[in-house]
Each structure stands twice: as structure tokens, then as C-alpha cells.
Amino acid sequence: MDKFLNVALPKGRLGEKVYSMFENAGYDCPAIREGGRKLIFENKEKKVRYFWVKPSDVAIYVERGAADIGVAGKDILLEYEPDVYELLDLDIGKCRMAIAAKKDFRDDPGRTLRVATKFTNITQNYYAGKGRDIDIIHLNGSIEIAPILGLSDVISDIVETGTTLKENDLEVVETIVPISARLIANRASYKFKYKEITSLTAAVADQKEQKKV
Ligand code: PRP
């Protein structure tokens, strides 16, 4: 008998796209489309249970086994390094992690660089790799304001369309890494629900390939 699959989806625009991919892959759950404030939905026939969680929390649910699988941005995986399997690049939610600064910014390698970011770990690893001393200023959002107000020299943040940078007179100085949404799995679930997880992964991968044509 097939086992139920618990799937953590990132709440928001990316999650809607992800659910459509899963739906087209045969893992539909019509109740999800009804709207409202409900967060958990299941399709008993398809043996799938979806729940909406904050995008940055998906990896926690999956790592701890509250969800068997989920979809998380590569930024979250690089930042928190959860102990999960990364099964598939979904090729959606594409953006990049980059260093940006005011247009007139000139780096002085003799001085400690002040970097404002939500992504402390990624940023520290990046500058450690370059052997550059930095002072991390951890912020929770609206990072673009930091260099404008003199709180930092540069920022390390997600750039998607580039509009936020442009409208705040900032520009990309260097790209750290490209980002996209990844299908991840809990390590134990992958063993015990191997058939269910690999079937879903293959169906979603097919769906992704069909979209490309
Ligand atoms: C993200 C990111 C940038 C913006 C980039 O912010 O931190 O601010 O999107 O997108 P763009 O290049 O298309 O303009 P988010 O909306 O997640 O808000 P927050 O970081 O301020 O919380």
C-alpha cells in the first residue's frame, strides 16, 4: 500500500507555481485552490498532504521530518545548511545572491568592509573564501537602506529583477551564486517512502522538461 506524502510548500507566489507543477505532475489537491486561511490540505486518493509554511521554514519542517519533502530556495539551503537531500532543481524562483553598493562606491582593501545582510552564513563564507575581513551587520529586511544611510558599505542580498537596487540607486558589484527553487527530502523519509518520493520526483522532473519544450 502506498504511504501518504507530507509536502511543505513555501507560502506565496513561488508556492503557487510549485503547487501548479505538482498538480500537473498528477499530485493535485483541489481544496488548495479554494482560498481562505486554511494551511493544510489533503487528497486521500492521491495520498498527498500539502501544507503552506513560511519559505524560510520549509527546510526546518523537512529536516525534522514533519514534512517528507518540500521546496526551498537554494539561498535558504546555503544559509542554514539543513541535513536534507536535495533531489531536483525546479528551475523556478530564479534569482541570484549578490553584493551591491552605491554607484560611487570604491572598495578600500585596507579597511574592514561593513556588509549588511539577512544571509550571514553565505556572506561570511563568500568573503572568507576571498580572504577579506568583514564586519557583518545582520538585518531582517529592507537591506537596501543600509548603504544609503551609511550603516554599511555594501549589502549582500537577493537580486531578482534588479528593480529594488535601481530604485534605490544601488548596483551589483559582484555575483555570489545563482539561486533557484529545489525539491528537498527528509533523509529517513527518503528511505521509508522511497517509492513514493522517487515517483513524485520523476513526475515533477518530467513536468519541468515538458515546460522547456
Ligand atoms: C527581496 C530582496 C530584495 C528584492 C529583490 O526582498 O531582499 O529586496 O526582493 O528583488 P528585485 O531584484 O526583483 O527588486 P523581499 O521582497 O523578499 O523583502 P525583504 O528582503 O525586504 O524582506
Residues whose N, C-alpha, C, O or C-beta is under 5 A from the ligand:
A	BS01	PRP	N140 G141 S142 I143 D157 I158 V159 E160 T161 G162 T163 T164 L165
